[in-house]
Amino acid sequence: MQIFLKTERLILREILPSDEMEMFELDSDKDVHKYLGNQPFTRIDDSREIISFIRKQYEDAGIGRWAVINKTTNEFMGWAGLKLVKDLTNYHINYYDLGYRFIKRYWGNGYATEAAKAIISYGFSQMKLNEIYAMADVNNLKSIKVLEKSGLIYVEDFDFQKEPHVWYKISKP
Ligand SMILES: CC(C)(COP(=O)(O)OP(=O)(O)OC[C@H]1O[C@@H](n2cnc3c(N)ncnc32)[C@H](O)[C@@H]1OP(=O)(O)O)[C@@H](O)C(=O)NCCC(=O)NCCS
């Protein structure tokens, strides 16, 4: 099992097939999916598929969303990480997108921001990236707060899947 990062309260490691129950708890929650433009999962097979999809990205791109584990309790709380986006999105292609998604009972503890800051630092120092981008539904205020607390700068509004979104960016320090 590969561990990529440790922060004060978190371990960031690869997402494993054995995370399927926690991934299902995450993705079957309608509140988690409120601003994600898709439907919550109803079958554990959906979670198995998404885990395989993420693990394939590790192989193909050397990076992908990582499991966020509570250092003290060893619980899987959600995921955060960089994804190489190969589809044209707001006139960008082959860029690194910062994303995060946490099981609801772990919201409100600063974990997403703690993970995001560590990931951004990894992107610049280890991966030598010049820019990291992120997007969020304009109404996803919790997510926008995480982006701003992590140092990303608002660039513009744009439409994604016919919904208004914000586009954020951080450049190499
Ligand atoms: C987006 C999401 C990850 C944000 O989670 P979050 O827990 O609100 O974000 P943070 O980790 O930054 O935590 C912030 C809160 O923790 C509180 N907090 C408590 N203890 C803290 C600590 N030790 N350090 C920092 N913040 C702390 C902060 O006060 C803040 O609450 P506030 O916003 O009410 O002031 C979460 O809402 C989520 O998973 N949503 C569903 C998926 C999603 O929308 N993903 C983004 C798609 S663009």
The ligand as a Gaussian input file, in Angstrom:
#p B3LYP/6-31G(d) Opt

LIG

0 1
 C      -16.493000      20.304000      -0.111000
 C      -16.260000      19.608000       1.231000
 C      -15.074000      18.653000       1.119000
 C      -15.949000      20.690000       2.269000
 O      -15.798000      20.077000       3.521000
 P      -15.608000      20.949000       4.840000
 O      -15.466000      20.003000       5.940000
 O      -16.659000      21.998000       4.887000
 O      -14.247000      21.727000       4.533000
 P      -13.006000      21.957000       5.471000
 O      -12.219000      20.719000       5.592000
 O      -12.245000      23.129000       4.960000
 O      -13.633000      22.305000       6.866000
 C      -14.088000      23.616000       7.056000
 C      -14.831000      23.754000       8.309000
 O      -14.192000      23.070000       9.385000
 C      -14.173000      23.924000      10.541000
 N      -13.086000      23.454000      11.407000
 C      -13.280000      22.776000      12.576000
 N      -12.088000      22.432000      13.096000
 C      -11.128000      22.898000      12.260000
 C       -9.714000      22.853000      12.280000
 N       -9.038000      22.240000      13.246000
 N       -9.038000      23.427000      11.254000
 C       -9.703000      24.049000      10.253000
 N      -11.052000      24.119000      10.190000
 C      -11.756000      23.556000      11.185000
 C      -14.047000      25.292000       9.950000
 O      -14.479000      26.289000      10.833000
 C      -14.918000      25.200000       8.711000
 O      -16.264000      25.400000       8.974000
 P      -17.020000      26.683000       8.377000
 O      -16.836000      26.612000       6.884000
 O      -18.427000      26.493000       8.803000
 O      -16.332000      27.857000       8.959000
 C      -17.514000      18.812000       1.677000
 O      -18.586000      19.699000       1.801000
 C      -17.878000      17.711000       0.695000
 O      -17.312000      16.617000       0.691000
 N      -18.898000      18.000000      -0.175000
 C      -19.391000      17.034000      -1.140000
 C      -18.444000      16.812000      -2.311000
 C      -18.114000      18.100000      -3.014000
 O      -18.957000      18.968000      -3.215000
 N      -16.837000      18.220000      -3.411000
 C      -16.338000      19.388000      -4.108000
 C      -16.716000      19.388000      -5.521000
 S      -16.209000      20.862000      -6.352000

